């Protein structure tokens, strides 16, 4: 395997690791907070709404958008690390 192929392989391995971590966070927030822990979170009110309801309706969307920006930042750093930046 050439040096270029090793670098590309390491790049994609790190990229996939970031994807799995970020998707796990999104899953935990959307499924966990919105469904599994709904009853516990509903004891807390946010703007007059129960927190479990808020996470199911809005929170997971906000977290997803935040994770998009985190992913962009991580990928820009990763691109620079492996020399793929423009």
N, C-alpha and C positions, 0 to 999 in steps of 0.2 A: 504494500500500500504506500502510495506516495505521500509526501508531506502535505500536499494540497488536500488530498482525500482525508488524511487524518484530521486536519484542521476543520474541514467541512463536517466530518462525522462528530467531532467534539462540539462544534457549533450547534448542530441539530439535536444532539443529546441534551445539551443545556437548554435549548429552546423548548423541547418537549417537557423537560423537568419543570420549567417555568409555567407552561400551559397546565400541567397536571396540578400544580400547587394552586394556581389562580382559579381553576375550575373547581377544585376541592373547597376553596373558600366560598365561592359563589354557591355551590351546592349546600354547604353548611348553613349559609345565611338564608337561602331561599327555601330549601326543604326543611332544614332543622328549625330555624326560627319561625318560619311560616306555618309549619305543620306539626313537627314533633314536640316543640317546646311552646306551642301556641297557648296552651292553658296557663302555664307558668308566666309567660310574658304578658298575658292579658290582664294580669293584676296591676300592671303599670300602664298609666294613661299618658298619651302624647297628643296634645292638641285636642283633647276630648275623645280620642280614639284609643282602643286597646292596642298595646304594642304588638301583640301577635298578629292582629288584623293589619296593622300598619306594615309590618314586615312582609306579610303575604301580598299586600296590594302595592306598596311603594318601595319598601326597604330593599327588596332584592333587585329592583330595577336600578335604584341609586347605587347600590354596591356594584352591580354589573358595569355601570358607566364608569365608576371610579376604577374598577379593575382594568378597564380598557386603557385608561390613562397610565396606570401602573405598568401594564404590559408594553405600551409604547415606550415608556422610559426604560424599562428593562431591556427591550430589544435594541434601542439606540445604544445603550451601554454595551450590550453583547456584540452588536455590529462593530463598534469601535475596538473592542477587545480582540476580535478575530480579523480585523482589517476589511470588513465588508461595508463600512460606512462610505457614503458618497462625498 
